[in-house]
Amino acid sequence: MAHGQSDSVRHHDDLELPKYTSNRGGHLIFKLISKVTGKIRADFRSRKVKKDEIGKAFRGKVLSRVFSEDYEVVEKLILDPRGPTVNRWNKIFLVACLISLYVDPLFFYLPVAKGTMCMDVCVTLEVVLTVIRSLVDAFYIIQILVRFKTAYVAPSSRVFGRGELVIDPSKVASRYIHKDFWLDLVAAQPLPQVLIWIAIPHLRGSRVRSTRHVLRLIILFQYLLRLYLIFPLSSKIIKATGVVTETAWAGAAYNLILYMLASHVLGSCWYLLAIERQEECWNKVCSLQHPECQYWYIDCHKVNDPGRAAWFKSSNISGLCGASSEFFDFGIYSDALKFTVIEPRFLNKYFYCLWWGLRNLSSRIGAFWTAYWEYANIPPIHNHATGRVED
């Protein structure tokens, strides 16, 4: 009996010990899992707080997300650079830039050589160019104002879709001032008009010639600057719409305009250099006949001076500085004298110089020989232009 009881107790002990051990092991595993889970939750909460702090700091820097409520509040003050308003203005400003690039070389046609062997300025052309150039300059000023009101994409957000727009007016203005403002400001200055109407008329003697050279350098500098500004403008239009022009014929016309513009610039430079060669020849003759001839006799404002009239009658300057004279080598500018391109009639000299520019840009027009008549150069110009479009 005792033995059976002892067996019963021992049997009970054998059954209870594994049960106790199993419960203890499960408790330890539960505690271990809870500890690990707690660490994971704490790490998650820490990361979430850190992420919220970064998000708040980023929102404080960028101010708003595209089409967010903050953007709607200031949309009347700040423009979306990817919106239709800015895109439409960029296209309008591109047309104004092309007009500017066409107008500026026309300033080279202002000096003319008259039959009395003197240099003068075409006042009518001067007035017309001043008005057109001033209107174009207004577009450059408007462009500056638009840039001050156009948001920009935060560089740190470019990897996330379309990016975040910075619409804080102070940050937009600060970025523009430190980046492109000064180039736009220099390009918008009416420097040729100021020199033509204010500086040059009050100068006398050799300073007039020096100022004219400064005027030409300023025109050339502003021309190159405005030409440079067209490239980022075209890039913005392409980035917004995919193409500069929306139709095929408009694209062909755009490329043709650029090609004709190159011919226009080349022809106007050729005219300016030709008339400078003519003036250089006159100055050479005048220096050989000094003191009867004074350097200011070349100016048409002194054509009625008695001393100048006496010198002109006794001088052979017209024969020495003619197109067929061997006294002075005019080089590639001899055609300008032969066809009297440097004389006042604007249409005559413009079409001839444009044809000269086209002829030297391509051999297609080289087979055509034109007379010096204002409309005689139009057929070869038209043939060459249509040939470029077909190409």
TORDO-763837 format. One record per residue (C-alpha): residue in one letter; z, y, x. Coordinates in steps of 0.5 Angstrom, whole numbers, plus 500, padded with zeros to 3 digits. Layout:
N
aZYX/...
//
This chain:
391
m500500500/a502505506/h496502509/g491504503/q495511502/s494512509/d486510509/s486515503/v489521506/r484519512/h478519508/h480525504/d481529511/d474526513/l471529507/e474536507/l473537515/p466537514/k466542508/y471547511/t466547518/s460548513/n463554510/r465557516/g458556519/g455559513/h460565513/l458567520/i451566519/f452571513/k456576517/l450576523/i445577518/s449583515/k450586521/v442585523/t440588516/g445594517/k442596524/i435596521/r437600515/a441605520/d435605524/f430606518/r435612515/s434615522/r427615523/k426617516/v431623517/k427625524/k420624520/d423629515/e425634520/i418633524/g415634517/k419640515/a417643522/f410642522/r409645515/g413651517/k408652523/v402650519/l404653512/s400649507/r395643506/v388644504/f388646496/s396646496/e400650492/d401655498/y394656499/e393657492/v398663492/v394666498/e387664497/k385671495/l387674502/i385668506/l378665506/d377657507/p372656513/r369650509/g369654502/p362656499/t364663500/v365663507/n358659508/r354663504/w357669508/n355666514/k348665512/i347672510/f350674517/l345669520/v339673517/a342680519/c343677526/l336675526/i334682524/s338685529/l335681535/y328683532/v330691532/d333692539/p327690543/l323696539/f327701542/f323699548/y317702544/l320709544/p317712550/v310714550/a305717555/k301722552/g294725555/t297731558/m300726563/c307727561/m312722558/d315723551/v319720546/c317717539/v321721534/t319718528/l320711531/e327713533/v329715526/v327709523/l330704528/t337708528/v337707521/i336700521/r340699527/s346702524/l345698517/v345692522/d351694525/a355695519/f354687518/y357686525/i363690522/i364686516/q364680520/i370682524/l373683517/v371677515/r374673521/f381676520/k381673513/t378666515/a383661516/y383656521/v384648522/a390647526/p388643532/s394638532/s392636525/r384634526/v386627527/f388627520/g382627515/r380634514/g386637517/e391642515/l389650514/v393655517/i393661512/d399665515/p395672516/s399674522/k397667525/v390668523/a389675526/s393673532/r388667534/y382671532/i384677537/h386672543/k379668542/d373672539/f375679537/w373682543/l366679543/d365681536/l367688537/v363689543/a357687539/a358691533/q358698537/p352703536/l351704543/p344705543/q344710537/v350714541/l346715547/i339717544/w342722539/i348725543/a348723551/i340724553/p339730549/h344734553/l342731560/r337735564/g333733570/s334726574/r340725570/v335723564/r332718567/s338715570/t341715563/r334712560/h335706565/v343705562/l340705555/r335700557/l341696560/i346697554/i340694550/l339688554/f346687554/q348687547/y341683546/l344677550/l351678547/r348678540/l343672542/y349668544/l353669538/i348666534/f349659537/p356658534/l354661527/s349656527/s354651529/k358653523/i353653518/i351646520/k358643520/a359646513/t352644510/g349639515/v343643516/v341651517/t336651512/e336647505/t329646505/a323643510/w319650509/a325654510/g326650517/a319651519/a320658518/y326659521/n323655527/l317660527/i321666527/l325664533/y318663537/m315669534/l322673536/a321670543/s314673543/h316679541/v321680546/l316678552/g311683549/s316689548/c319688555/w311688558/y310695554/l316698557/l315695564/a308698564/i310705562/e315705567/r309703572/q305709569/e311714570/e312711577/c304713579/w305720576/n312721580/k308719586/v302724585/c307729584/s311728590/l305728595/q303735591/h310738592/p312744592/e306745587/c309739583/q316739580/y319732578/w320735571/y313736570/i312729568/d317731562/c313733555/h318738554/k315742560/v308742558/n307749556/d311751563/p306756566/g307753573/r306746570/a299748567/a297751573/w299745577/f295740572/k289744572/s288743580/s291736580/n287730580/i293726577/s289723571/g284720576/l289718581/c293714576/g287711571/a286704570/s281703575/s284707580/e285704587/f291709589/f296705585/d296698584/f298697576/g298689577/i299685570/y300692567/s293694568/d291692561/a296697558/l292703561/k285700560/f286699552/t291705552/v297701550/i302706552/e299712548/p303714541/r300710536/f305704534/l301699530/n296699536/k301698541/y305693538/f300688535/y297688542/c304687546/l306681541/w299678542/w300679550/g307675549/l304670545/r298669550/n303668555/l308663552/s302658550/s295657552/r293656545/i291663544/g288664551/a281663549/f281669544/w279676547/t281682542/a279689542/y284694542/w285695534/e291695530/y288689526/a284686531/n290682534/i292679527/p287673527/p289670533/i296671532/h296668525/n292662528/h297661534/a303661529/t300656524/g298652530/r305652532/v307650525/e302644525/d305642531/
//
